[in-house]
């Protein structure tokens, strides 16, 4: 999983570099999203996925699940970049996602719950803390979906022990 993530990040960096080196009149924009880790049911931080032909469509649309590749080489992302997307992505809305075999079901669940991957499972978010309901003294606190979409950490501060 870690090799695949490194390869994806290197590929995204190469795509961004190629777009920057292209002619100034190039009409392209960055497709960004969060990689879904199917083994750990969590999302990575928002990052560049691809460079898409056409003018910028905005990054404020309803979330969509993008799937590219097949079998072991399949990658699943959640994006709020507005369509259209490149032809090599299968796009699903939450209403279209169904069935245990559909990776978008888990991706949308992780997105809605704000579940970010931790450094412990190969992600780059802060490790999760015990608890989770935010009650005093439990060290918890849940990440909101807005935090996950912004690539934020699960908690801004840890509760101080009660005296």
C-alpha positions as CSV (number, residue, x, y, z in Angstrom):
1,X,0.0,0.0,0.0
2,X,2.8,2.4,0.9
3,X,4.6,1.8,-2.5
4,X,1.3,2.4,-4.3
5,X,0.8,5.7,-2.4
6,X,4.4,6.8,-3.2
7,X,3.9,5.9,-6.9
8,X,0.6,7.8,-7.0
9,X,2.1,10.9,-5.4
10,X,5.1,10.8,-7.7
11,X,2.7,10.4,-10.7
12,X,0.7,13.4,-9.5
13,X,3.8,15.4,-9.1
14,X,4.9,14.5,-12.6
15,X,1.5,15.5,-14.0
16,X,1.6,18.9,-12.2
17,X,5.2,19.5,-13.5
18,X,4.2,18.6,-17.0
19,X,1.2,21.0,-16.8
20,X,3.4,23.8,-15.5
21,X,5.9,23.2,-18.3
22,X,3.2,23.3,-21.0
23,X,2.4,26.2,-23.1
24,X,1.1,29.3,-21.3
25,X,-2.2,29.1,-23.2
26,X,-2.9,25.6,-22.0
27,X,-6.4,25.2,-20.7
28,X,-6.1,22.7,-17.9
29,X,-6.9,22.5,-14.2
30,X,-6.0,20.3,-11.2
31,X,-8.3,17.6,-10.1
32,X,-7.9,17.1,-6.4
33,X,-9.4,14.6,-4.0
34,X,-8.7,12.3,-1.1
35,X,-7.4,8.8,-1.7
36,X,-9.6,6.1,0.0
37,X,-7.7,3.4,1.8
38,X,-9.9,0.3,1.3
39,X,-8.0,-1.8,3.9
40,X,-8.3,0.8,6.7
41,X,-11.5,2.5,5.7
42,X,-10.1,6.0,5.8
43,X,-9.2,8.9,3.6
44,X,-5.9,10.5,3.0
45,X,-5.3,14.3,2.9
46,X,-6.6,16.3,-0.1
47,X,-4.0,16.1,-2.9
48,X,-3.7,16.5,-6.6
49,X,-5.0,13.5,-8.5
50,X,-4.7,14.5,-12.1
51,X,-4.5,17.4,-14.5
52,X,-7.7,17.7,-16.5
53,X,-8.2,19.5,-19.9
54,X,-10.5,22.5,-19.8
55,X,-11.0,25.5,-17.7
56,X,-11.3,25.3,-13.9
57,X,-14.7,23.9,-13.0
58,X,-14.4,24.8,-9.3
59,X,-13.8,22.8,-6.1
60,X,-17.2,23.3,-4.4
61,X,-19.4,20.6,-5.8
62,X,-21.1,17.8,-4.0
63,X,-18.7,14.9,-3.3
64,X,-18.2,12.3,-5.9
65,X,-16.3,9.0,-5.8
66,X,-13.8,8.5,-8.6
67,X,-12.5,5.0,-9.4
68,X,-9.7,4.3,-11.8
69,X,-7.8,1.1,-12.6
70,X,-8.9,-2.4,-11.9
71,X,-8.3,-5.1,-9.2
72,X,-5.1,-4.6,-7.3
73,X,-4.3,-1.5,-9.3
74,X,-7.6,0.2,-8.5
75,X,-7.6,3.6,-6.9
76,X,-10.6,5.2,-5.2
77,X,-10.9,8.9,-4.5
78,X,-13.5,11.3,-3.0
79,X,-13.5,14.7,-4.7
80,X,-15.4,17.9,-4.6
81,X,-13.9,19.2,-7.8
82,X,-16.7,19.8,-10.2
83,X,-17.0,17.6,-13.3
84,X,-16.3,16.8,-16.1
85,X,-13.5,14.4,-15.2
86,X,-11.1,12.5,-17.5
87,X,-12.6,9.5,-19.3
88,X,-10.4,7.1,-17.3
89,X,-12.4,7.8,-14.1
90,X,-15.7,6.1,-13.3
91,X,-17.6,8.7,-11.2
92,X,-20.4,7.9,-8.7
93,X,-22.6,10.1,-6.5
94,X,-23.6,8.8,-3.1
95,X,-27.0,7.9,-4.5
96,X,-25.3,5.6,-7.1
97,X,-23.0,3.8,-4.6
98,X,-24.5,0.5,-3.4
99,X,-23.5,-3.1,-2.6
100,X,-20.6,-4.5,-0.6
101,X,-18.4,-4.8,-3.6
102,X,-18.6,-1.1,-4.5
103,X,-15.6,0.7,-2.9
104,X,-17.5,4.0,-3.1
105,X,-19.8,2.9,-0.3
106,X,-16.9,2.8,2.1
107,X,-15.3,5.9,0.6
108,X,-18.5,8.0,1.2
109,X,-18.9,6.5,4.7
110,X,-15.3,7.6,5.6
111,X,-15.9,11.0,4.0
112,X,-19.2,11.6,5.9
113,X,-17.6,10.5,9.2
114,X,-14.5,12.6,8.6
115,X,-12.3,9.4,9.0
116,X,-8.7,10.4,8.1
117,X,-5.9,7.8,7.8
118,X,-3.4,8.0,10.6
119,X,0.4,7.7,10.4
120,X,-0.1,4.2,11.9
121,X,-2.0,3.0,8.8
122,X,0.1,4.7,6.2
123,X,-1.8,7.9,6.1
124,X,-0.4,11.4,6.8
125,X,-3.0,12.6,9.4
126,X,-2.3,12.6,13.1
127,X,-2.8,9.2,14.9
128,X,-6.3,8.8,16.3
129,X,-6.8,9.2,20.0
130,X,-8.7,7.0,22.4
131,X,-12.3,7.9,23.0
132,X,-14.0,9.9,20.3
133,X,-17.1,11.5,21.9
134,X,-15.2,14.6,23.1
135,X,-16.2,14.0,26.8
136,X,-13.8,15.6,29.3
137,X,-10.8,13.5,30.2
138,X,-11.2,10.9,27.4
139,X,-8.7,12.5,25.0
140,X,-11.3,12.2,22.3
141,X,-12.9,14.4,19.9
142,X,-14.1,13.5,16.4
143,X,-12.9,15.0,13.2
144,X,-15.7,16.7,11.3
145,X,-16.3,16.0,7.6
146,X,-15.1,19.6,7.0
147,X,-11.8,18.8,8.8
148,X,-11.4,15.7,6.6
149,X,-12.1,17.6,3.4
150,X,-9.6,20.3,4.4
151,X,-7.0,17.7,5.3
152,X,-7.0,18.7,8.9
153,X,-6.1,16.6,11.9
154,X,-8.6,14.7,14.0
155,X,-8.2,17.0,17.0
156,X,-6.9,20.5,17.5
157,X,-6.2,20.0,21.2
158,X,-6.3,17.2,23.8
159,X,-8.4,17.5,26.9
160,X,-6.5,18.3,30.0
161,X,-6.9,15.8,32.9
162,X,-9.4,16.8,35.5
163,X,-8.2,17.6,39.0
